[in-house]
């Protein structure tokens, strides 16, 4: 995960990549693949997308619902 510092600007950091995922999930629950398809233009690599998902899980803003296989936005 890239955090902003003297070398890495905010726009290059993982934190700047969180908003597209949250905006997509605010509309409704989606699978991991559906979220990626909706937001892939915001990421230079799959690694950046996974880092953003990890961060959102860690701070408790999204959760994975195993029964239905979807990501859920936690308000």
N, C-alpha and C positions, 0 to 999 in steps of 0.2 A: 504494500500500500504506500502510495506517495503522499506525504504530508507537505503542506506548504512550508518553505523555509527560505533561507537566503539564496539558494540555488534553484529551487523549484517554486515557480509562481503558483498562486491560487488556481489560475485557469488550467495549469498542467497537473494539478493535484487530484487525488481521488475525491476529495470533498466536492469539487466542482462537477463531478459526474453523478452525484446522488439525485439531483433534482429531476432529471428525465425519468428515472425509474419511479420516483414518488408520484410524479404527475400522471404517469400511465396507470399506476395502481390506484390512484385516487378515483378513477372512473369506475373501477371494479376489479375483482380478482382475476388473475391471469396466470397461465403456466410460465415457467422460466423461459421457455422458447418464445412464447407470445410476447413477453416483455422485451426480450432481446430483439425480436423482429420489429417491434414498435420503436425501439430506441437505438438500434445499432449504428446509426449515423453519428451519434454522440461519442462513440468509442473508437479508438484507433486499433484496438485489439480485443480479443475475447478476454484476455487477462485483465484489462481495465474494467470490463463489465463485471467479471467475477469479483474483483476487488471492491467495486461499488456495492455489490450485493452483500459481500461479507461485512462491510462497514455498516450497512443498514440493518443487518441482522444483529450485529454487536451492540448497536445503540438502541435496539428495540423498536425500530420504525416499521419493519416488515416481519412477517412470520410465514413459515411454510406450513400449509395445511395438508398433512399426509393423505387423509381420506380422499380428498378431491384432487390432490397433486397441483395445487395452485399457491401462488404467493398472495399474501393479504396485507394491505396497508393498515398499520396500527395507528389510529388517531391519537 
